[in-house]
Amino acid sequence: MKEIIVQALPQLFTLENFVFVNLGIFIGIIFGSIPGLNGNLAITVLIPFTFKLGSIPALLMLTAIFFGSNFGGSITAILINTPGTNAAAATLLDGYPLSKKGKTRKALDMALAASTFGGLVSALCLLFFAPQISKIAIYFGAPEYFALAVFGLSVIASVSGSSILKGVISGAFGVLIATVGIDAVSGVTRFTFGSLQMYNGIKMLAVLLGVYAIAQMISRVNGTEEEDSGTELKKADPSDRLTFKEIKSTIPTMLKSSAIGAFIGAIPGTGGAIASYIAYNEAKRCAKPGEKFGEGELKGIAAPESANNGATAATLIPLLTLGIPGDAVAATLLGAFTMHGLVVGPKLFSSSGPVVYAILIGCVISQIVMFLQGKYLLPVFVKITHIPQELLTALLVVICCTGAFSLANSSFDVRVMLIFGGIAYFMQKVELPPVPIILGIVLGPIAEANLRNSLVLSGGSWTIFFKRPICLAFIILTFVLIWLLKKNDKKQRKMEAEFFEKYGENTER
């Protein structure tokens, strides 16, 4: 491990990487701070523009966007009582009341400190735990990889909304899309309909841009919601700044909340939103006399912000070690890793050790960069929230079309993007979740290839999947996970309903 880290450090500490980490954090905060936008959208839009970069600077920038967007969501939550991201919904409960008292800068400083603290805990967990989990790689063969892919597909249950059946339909549609083109084993063309442009299959990124970006842009154009123009960050007097004593008093809360966030983030199908709810309720439960949650209590900001940022890097643990994307952002990053030649899963650390460690250490550095940008560029981020939504939407559509065209300098990919954008938009209208499409596209081919190889090894016998202990364990875990995710989904919905009823409907985006 030490040798690999020594090899990774020279690859990490370059001017190029430093520039792109800073750029990623900056873009992430902007997208997170504007209601209706999010880090996942930013990652999706910018993936095509990273093809000319090396894998390390590209992935450092994309992960930095993820981290920055989580903090960015707290800015509008505190300023205008509207969370920029779902994970920031609990932050406004005390952030906005504190802002109304004329202590906007204190509230934002607390959010920044808590976000950095939680992010550092999460990034360190990723750095130290992920390589240990990956050591089981030597026991994996084709049957294990098939079972693992099926296990990953079971995450569809967590992103299916109110109906697992609808999620399965979307996931099956994604798997079907992945079969388009020439079969790598038999050489037979599948679902090409005589089009030479489809012989190489439908590019995942074109689908990704359509499903995530274009569909959201269509929704924004058709939306009728009035956007709050936001408020200016006035120059604060010294009494409005966060003091060391105040930070010290919130450290136990941040420690507990960061641990909650890291633990929940590492579980596929959860994420920062549920972590922030749990952390806020836990902080309120342990409140001391005189602490008035809901009226501008600093611990009411520290708890959800350290929890939702504590979940960020932790969501990459199952992704990098097992190839299982735990949420929509992880699914997008899975596509990004694949496009840059890194096959996530058990063998990632052995096959691309220096590159992976450079990215993991870079995740820690990203948290420090986020703190510095938040400290010195906060007024800039506040002003950016005033950009007209119409201008942003038009700009993003242009960027998406440019990115899709750049895949192969072909308008075909642009048409694919627009078609899938329309499909995803109508899927949302009938409550069919679009995220499983991406999971199906990514994991479907892995499952198919390893299923074939497994049956070849066993002479066509399906018993091979039940005779191998690790394989059987993953099959059992698949059914257990589906049951647990469904149970957790019902619990989360109940918790959110009680949370909103107890603390106010203004917490909903």
N, C-alpha and C positions, 0 to 999 in steps of 0.2 A: 504493500500500500504506500509506504514512504517513497519507494522508488517511482511509483506512478505519479504521486503528487509532485515530486521533484521535476518530472518530465512535463507536468501540466502547467506549472507556474510560468515558465518562459512563454508558453503559448497564450497564457491568460493576460499577463502584464504587458500589453502593447498599447500604443496610442489609439489604434483602430478600435480595439475592444472598449477602451475607456470612452471614446466618443459615442459608440453605439449603445453602451449601457446608459449613458446620460440622455441620449436621444430617446431610448425606450422608456425611461422613467418619465421624461417630459411629456411624451405622447400619451402614455398611460394615464397620467394625472389629468390631462386635458380631457380625454375620452371618459374617464371616470367621473369628472366633475360636471359634465353636461348631461342632464336627465334625458334618457332616451338612447344615449350612447353607452358603450361599455368596453371593457378591455378586450373581450372576445371579438367584438366587431373590429377593433383596431388591429388585432393580431391577424385576423382573416384578411383584411384589406391589404396589409403590408407584407404578407408572406411572399407574393410574387416579386416584390422588389428586393428580396433578400437572396435571390438565386445567384446573383453575381458575387455575393459575399462568401467568405469561408463559413464553415459550419459553426465555429465558436462565436464570432461576432454576430452572426444572424440569430442564433438561438439565445445568446445573451440579451440581445435587443428585444426579442419576442417575450422572453420570460420577464424582463424588466417592465415591459408594458403591462403584463399581468399584475405585477407587484404594485406599480404606480397607480393603476386604475382603482385598486382597492382603497388606497388612501384618498384618491381624488373624489370618490363617492361621498366622503365625509364633508367636503367643502360646501356643496350646495345643501346638504342636510343641516349644517350649522347656519348657513347664511339665509336660506329661503325656505327652510322647513320641508325640503324635498330631497330625498336621498338620491344621489347620482347613480348608485348601484343598490341592488337588493340587500347586500350585506351591510349597508349603512343605514338601514331602516331604524335600527335601535339607537343609533348615534344621535338622531335628532331629538330624542326624548329629553335629553339634558343639554345637548349642544345648542339647539335653537333657543330655549329659555335663557341660557347663559348669554347668548348673543343679544337677545332682547334687552338684557340688563346693561348693555354697552360694553361687554367683555368678549367681543368677537375674537379678538386676537388671542386671548387666553384660551378660548375654546378650541380654536384651530391649532394652537401650539400643543395643547393636550392631545388632540387627535393625532397630530404628527408624531409626538413622543411615543404614544401608545402603539401606533401603527409600526413605527420603527422597531420598538421593543418586541412586539409580536412577530414581526417579519424576521427578525434576527433569530428568535427561538425556533421558528419554523424552518428557516434555512439551515441552521445548525443540525436540527433533527434530520433533515434531508441528507446533509453531508455525511453524518456519522452512521445513520441507520440503513440508508439505501444500499450501500456496498455490502453490508452484512447479509441483508435479505437476498441479494443477488448471488450469494455463494451456493445456493441450491441449484445453480444452473447446470452443474456437471451431471445431475441426475435426470435431465430432460432429454427426451427423444421425440419423435414425431407424434406418438400417442399423447404424450404430456402436453405438447404444444397445441394439439387439437383440443384437448380438454380445457387448456388455458384460454384458447380463443373463445370457446363456448362460454367459459366462465366470464370472460370479458363482455361477451354479448348479453349476458344476463343483467348487466348494468342498465340495459334498456328499461328494465322494470322501474328504475329510479327516476327516469326522465320521461315516463309515459303519461304523466299527469294523473287523471282520475281513472284511466283505463289501460291496463296492461295490454289488452288485445289491440288497441290502437297503436301502442308502442311497438308491438310485434309486427303489425302491418307495415309501419314505417321502416323498421329494421329490415324486414324481408325485402322491401323496395330497395333499400340500400345495397343489400347483398345481390339483388338482381342487377343493379347498375354495375356492380363490380365484375359481373360475368361477361359484360359486353366486350367484344374483341376476339382475338385469336386465343384459343385455349393453349396454355403453355405446354400441356402434356400431350394432347392428341393432335394439336394443330388445326382443329376445326374452328371455323368462325361461328361466333354466337351472337345473335341479336344485332347484327350489323346492318341488316336490311339493304344490303348491296352498296352501302356507303363506304368508300375507301377511307374516309376520314375517321370512321369508327373502328377500323381494324386494330388500332392501337389502344382501343378502349376509350372510355370517357374519363377525362382528367379529373382527379379528385379535387384539385384546387378550384376548377371551374364550378364544380358542384358546391364546394364549400363557400365560395363567394356568392353564389346564388341563394343558397339556403340561409346563410347567416346575414349577409350584407344586403343584397338586393331585396329580399323579402322584408327586411326591417325598414328599408328605405320606402318601399311601397306602403307599408303600414304608417310611416311617418307622414307621407304625402296625403294619405286618406284620413289621417287623424284630425280630430276637431278640438283637441285639448288646447287650452290656452296656456302658453308657457310663461312662467314667472321670469321677469327680466333680471331678477337678482338684485343684490345690493352691493354697494361699494365697500371695500375694506378701508375704513378710515384710519388715519394715522393714530396709533394708540399711544396713550401716555404710559409711563413706566409701571403704573399700578395695574395696567391691563395685560402685562406680560406674565407668563407662567414662571413662578419662582422655583428654586431648587427645593424648598421646603414642601411645596405642593407636589412636585414630582415624587419626592421621597415618600410622601404619604400614600401615593397611589401604586407604589412598586409591588406590594403584596397582591393587590387586585390585578395588576398587569401580569404578574407571574402566574397566578391561578388561571386567569382568562387565556393567556397564551398557551398554557398546557391543555386547556379545554379545546382551544382552536386547533392545535397541532394533532391532538388525538382524533378529533372529529374529522379533520381534513384528510387524514390518512385512511379513512374508511370510505371506500367507493360509494357514491350515491348520496353523500352528505354535502358539506361545503360551508362557506363562510356565513351564510345567512342564518342557518340553524345554530351555528356556533355562537354568533353574536347574541341571539335570543337567550340561549342557555346562560352565557356569561353574564349578561345584564341581569337576568333574574337571580343568579347566584350572588352577584355583587349586592343587589338590593336586599336579598335575604340576610346577608351578613352585615348589613348597614349598622353603623354605630349611632348612638343618640346624637342628634344634631345634623346628621347627613340626610338631606332632603332630596331624594331621587325624584326626577320629574320637574325640578325647579332650577336646574342649572348646577347639579352636583358634578364635580370633576370626575369622580369615580364612575359616574354614569356615562361618561365619554370614554374613559380609559378601558373599561371592561369590554364593550362591544368592539372597539377599534383594535385592541390587542388580540381579541379572539378571531375576528374575521381576517386579519392579516396573519395571525398564527396558523390559519388554515391554508394559506396560499401555497407556499413551497411544499407543505406536507401533502397536498393533493398530487404532487409529482412522485411521491414515494411508490404507490402502486403502479403508476404509469411507467416509470423507469425500470423498476425491478420485475414486474409481471406483465407489462404491456397492457394494463387495464386502465382506461381513462375513467376517472371517478366522476367527472362532470363535463359540461359542455366545453369549458376552456381547455381542460385536459385532453378532450377529444381533438380539438383544434391543434393543440401543441403536438399531439401524436402524429397528426398529418405533417406538421412542420419538421419534426425529427426525421420522419420517413423520407421527406423530400430532400433533406440534406444528408442522406446516406447513413443515418443512424437507426438501426433496427432496435427499437426499445423492447425490453424483455429480459429474461434471465441472463442472457449472454452479453448484454450490452457492456457491462463493466470489464469483461475479459477481452472483448473484441475491440472496444474503443475507449479503453481506460483513461489515457491522458486527456482526451477531448471531453469526456464526461466529467472528470474531476475538475477540469478548467471551468466547465459550466456550473458545477455545484458550488465551487468556491466563488465564482462570479455572482451566484445568487445571494451569497452573504454580502459581498461588496455592493450589490444593487440596493440593499437596505440602507447602507450608509449614504449612498448617492441620493436616495430618496429623501433622507433626512436633510441633507445639505440643500437640495433643490427646494424642498418645502420651507426651509428656514429663510432662504434668501430670495426665492422667486414667487412666494405666495401672492403678493399683489398682482403679479402677472397672470397667475392662474385664475384669480378672481375676475379680472377683466375679460379673460377669454370666455367666461360663461355668458357674456353679453352678445356674443356673435349670433346673428340671426339664424334661426333653425333652417330656413329655406336655403340660405347660402351653404350651410354645412351639408345639407342633404344633396344639393347639386354637385358640390365638390367631391363628396364620397362616391357618388355614382360615376363620375368621370374617372376617379382613381380606380374603381373596381373594373371598369371597362378597359382601362389601360393595362391593369394587371392581368386580366384574362387574355387580352391580345398578346401580351408579352410571353405567354407560356410557350407558344410555338409560332408567333407572328402570323396568327390565323384568326380570321373573324369567326370561324367555327366555334372556338372556345368562348367567344363573347356571346354567341347565340345560345350555347349550352348554358352559360351562366344565367342569362336572362330567362330562359325557359324554366330552369330549376328555381329561379327566384319567384316566378309566377306560381309554380307548383307548390313551393313552400308557403307562399302567402295564402293560397286557397286551403292548404292543409291546416294552417293555423285557424282559418275560419271555421273549419269543421272539427277543430280540436284534435287534429292528428299531429303529434309532436314531431318537429323536423330533425331534432338532434339524433334520434336513432338511425336516420339515413346515413349520417357520417360514420357512426359506429359500424353499421353494416358494410359500408364501402371499405373501411380500414381493416376490420377483423374478418370479414367474409372470405377473402382470398386466402388468408392465413389458415382458417379452419378448413377450407376446401383442399388446399395443397397437402396439409398434414393428415387429413382424413384419407386421402388417396394413398399417401406413403405408408400410413399405418396399416391399411387393408392389404397393401402389397406385402408388407412384412409378415402379416398374419395369414397370408393365403386366402384372404377374403373373409376371415372370421372376425366378427364384432366383439368376441370375447376378450380381445387384446386390451380393450379399454377398461375392463373390469378385473383383469389379472395383475395389472401393474399398480402398485399402491398409490403412488403420487397421482396417477391418472384417475384412479377411482376416487381419491380424496377431492380432486377438483370437480368431478362430476357431482359428488355429494354436496360440496360447497356451493355449486351452481344453484341447486334447488333450495338449499338453506338460505343463500343470499337473496334469491327472489322473494322468499317468504319474509325474510327480515326487512328487505327494502320496502315491500308493500306494507308491512306493519309499521315501519318507521315513517312512511309517507303519510299514513293515516294519523299517526301520532304528531307529526310535524304540522299537518293541517289543523289539527285540534289545538296544538300549542299556539300557532299563529293566530287562530280565531280568538282564543282566550287572551293572547297578548294584545291584539288590536282592541278587543273589547275593554281590557283593563286599562291600557295606556293611551287609547285614542286612535281613531281611524286615520288620523293624519300621518301615521307611520307607513301606510301603504303608498307604493309608488303610483 
